[in-house]
Amino acid sequence: MPELILKQDPYNVIITGVGGQGNVMTSRTVGNMLSALGFHVTIGETFGASQRGGSVMSHLRISNTSSWSPQIPLGRAHMVVSMEPTEAIRVLKDYGNPTVRVITNTRPFYPVGVISGQISYPSDREIRQWITELSDTAWFIDATDKAVSIGAPILGNVIMAGALAGTGELPLLRDAFEMIMATRFSGEKLEKNLEAFDYGVSAVNP
């Protein structure tokens, strides 16, 4: 069980993706887990053209003692959780620093320009190289593919929350996750959420 202390106070997390991927739900789940343990959690959200697959970014600032501004200062992220790989690069450009850590889903979400052939999308090798160079530690997870195998693509968000728990950077307890999910789901749906969370933990902490 992780200790109920923070490595930094406030600890700054950015959860990012594109419209429709559900990363706002992930930020609320993580925030609720930490609030249940008594932490002060401030969440700020920015939305691009979310209905058209634009960037969506949630700032979480976690503290033992007080609430903070919902906007993380430039260059001050401690952790970036990205539902889409190029969105991780976009965030790191503005909020990264030599000690930032990154968890990213490897499944790309192609914008209209790429689909129509007007712009190109970087290769998986290029994305991994850039993210690795821009961070202290990076984990690459096939969250979407695993979520589909469990039963639903949206479980990719749960996998990413589990991965954040697995890094040990924050005291995200499985019991807290189960308690929160049990208020929304029961039976097989609850079991699938727990399976997805456990997979995320094991993906970064085998």
C-alpha positions in Angstrom: 0.0 0.0 0.0 1.4 3.4 -0.9 2.1 5.9 1.9 -0.5 8.6 2.3 2.0 11.4 1.6 2.9 13.5 -1.4 6.3 13.6 -3.0 5.6 17.3 -3.8 3.0 19.6 -2.4 1.1 20.5 -4.5 1.6 17.5 -6.8 0.6 18.6 -10.3 -1.0 16.2 -12.7 -2.1 16.9 -16.3 -4.6 14.4 -17.8 -4.9 15.0 -21.5 -6.5 13.6 -24.6 -8.9 14.6 -27.4 -12.7 15.2 -27.3 -14.6 12.0 -26.9 -11.9 10.0 -25.2 -13.3 10.5 -21.7 -10.2 11.9 -20.0 -12.4 14.3 -18.0 -14.0 11.2 -16.4 -10.5 10.0 -15.6 -9.6 13.2 -13.9 -12.8 13.2 -11.8 -12.2 9.5 -10.8 -8.6 10.3 -9.7 -9.7 13.4 -7.9 -12.5 11.5 -6.1 -10.1 8.8 -5.0 -7.7 11.3 -3.5 -10.5 13.4 -1.9 -11.7 10.2 -0.2 -8.3 10.0 1.5 -8.5 13.5 2.8 -6.4 15.4 0.2 -7.3 18.8 -1.2 -7.8 18.4 -4.9 -8.3 21.3 -7.3 -9.3 20.5 -10.9 -9.1 22.9 -13.8 -10.2 21.9 -17.3 -9.5 23.4 -20.8 -11.4 22.4 -23.9 -10.4 22.9 -27.5 -12.8 22.0 -30.3 -13.7 19.0 -28.2 -16.7 18.0 -30.4 -14.3 17.7 -33.3 -11.6 15.8 -31.6 -9.8 18.9 -30.2 -7.5 18.9 -27.3 -8.9 18.4 -23.8 -6.7 18.9 -20.8 -7.4 18.6 -17.1 -5.1 20.1 -14.4 -5.1 18.4 -11.0 -3.4 20.0 -8.1 -3.2 17.7 -5.0 -2.2 19.0 -1.6 -2.1 17.8 2.0 -2.9 21.2 3.4 -4.8 23.6 1.1 -6.5 24.3 -2.3 -4.4 25.8 -5.1 -5.1 27.7 -8.3 -6.6 25.3 -10.8 -4.0 26.3 -13.4 -0.6 24.5 -13.2 2.2 27.0 -14.0 4.1 26.5 -17.2 7.0 24.0 -16.8 5.7 22.7 -13.5 3.9 19.4 -14.2 5.0 16.4 -12.2 3.0 13.8 -14.1 1.3 13.8 -17.5 -1.3 11.1 -18.3 -2.2 11.1 -22.0 -5.0 9.3 -23.7 -3.5 10.0 -27.1 0.3 10.0 -27.8 0.8 13.2 -29.6 -1.2 15.1 -27.0 1.5 14.1 -24.5 4.0 15.9 -26.7 1.8 18.9 -26.9 1.6 19.1 -23.1 5.2 18.4 -22.5 6.2 21.4 -24.7 4.5 23.8 -22.3 4.4 22.1 -18.9 7.3 19.6 -19.1 10.6 19.8 -17.2 13.6 17.5 -16.6 11.8 15.5 -13.8 8.3 15.1 -15.3 7.0 11.6 -15.7 4.6 10.5 -18.5 2.1 7.7 -19.0 0.6 7.5 -22.5 -1.8 5.4 -24.3 -0.2 4.3 -27.6 -3.4 4.2 -29.7 -3.4 7.3 -32.0 -6.5 9.4 -32.6 -6.1 10.7 -36.2 -7.4 14.3 -36.8 -9.3 15.0 -40.0 -6.3 16.5 -41.6 -4.4 13.2 -41.3 -7.4 11.2 -42.5 -7.8 13.4 -45.5 -4.0 13.3 -46.3 -3.4 17.0 -45.8 -1.0 16.5 -42.9 1.1 13.6 -41.7 1.1 11.9 -38.3 4.4 10.9 -36.7 5.4 7.3 -36.4 5.2 5.3 -33.2 9.0 5.3 -33.1 9.2 9.0 -33.4 6.5 9.6 -30.8 8.3 7.3 -28.3 11.6 9.0 -28.9 10.3 12.5 -28.4 8.3 11.6 -25.3 11.3 9.8 -23.8 13.6 12.8 -24.6 11.1 15.3 -23.0 10.6 13.4 -19.8 12.5 11.7 -16.9 10.5 8.5 -17.1 7.9 7.4 -19.6 5.5 4.4 -19.8 3.7 3.4 -23.0 0.6 1.4 -22.6 -1.7 -0.3 -25.2 -4.7 0.8 -23.1 -7.3 0.9 -25.9 -6.5 -2.5 -27.2 -6.6 -4.0 -23.7 -9.8 -2.2 -22.9 -11.5 -3.6 -26.0 -10.4 -7.1 -25.0 -11.9 -6.6 -21.5 -15.2 -5.4 -23.0 -15.4 -1.7 -23.8 -13.0 1.0 -25.3 -14.0 3.4 -22.5 -12.2 1.2 -20.0 -9.0 2.6 -21.4 -9.5 5.5 -19.1 -9.7 3.2 -16.1 -6.5 1.4 -17.3 -4.8 4.8 -17.4 -6.0 5.6 -13.8 -4.7 2.2 -12.7 -1.3 3.0 -14.4 -1.1 6.2 -12.5 -1.8 4.3 -9.3 0.9 1.8 -10.2 3.6 4.3 -10.5 3.4 5.0 -6.8 3.6 8.7 -7.4 0.3 9.3 -5.7 -1.5 7.3 -2.9 -4.2 5.9 -5.2 -5.6 3.0 -3.4 -7.5 0.2 -5.1 -10.0 0.1 -2.2 -10.8 3.8 -2.9 -11.3 3.1 -6.6 -13.6 0.1 -5.8 -15.6 2.2 -3.4 -16.1 4.9 -6.0 -17.0 2.5 -8.8 -19.4 0.6 -6.6 -21.5 3.8 -6.4 -22.0 3.6 -10.2 -21.7 0.0 -11.1 -22.4 -3.5 -9.8 -21.9 -7.1 -10.9 -20.1 -7.7 -14.1 -19.6 -4.0 -14.9 -17.9 -3.4 -11.6 -15.7 -6.4 -12.1 -14.6 -5.2 -15.6 -13.7 -1.8 -14.1 -11.6 -3.5 -11.4 -10.0 -5.7 -14.0 -9.1 -2.7 -16.1 -7.7 -0.8 -13.1 -5.6 -3.9 -12.1 -4.2 -4.2 -15.6 -3.1 -0.5 -15.5 -1.3 -1.1 -12.3 0.5 -4.1 -13.6 1.4 -2.3 -16.9 3.7 0.1 -15.1 4.6 -2.1 -12.1 4.9 -5.7 -13.4 
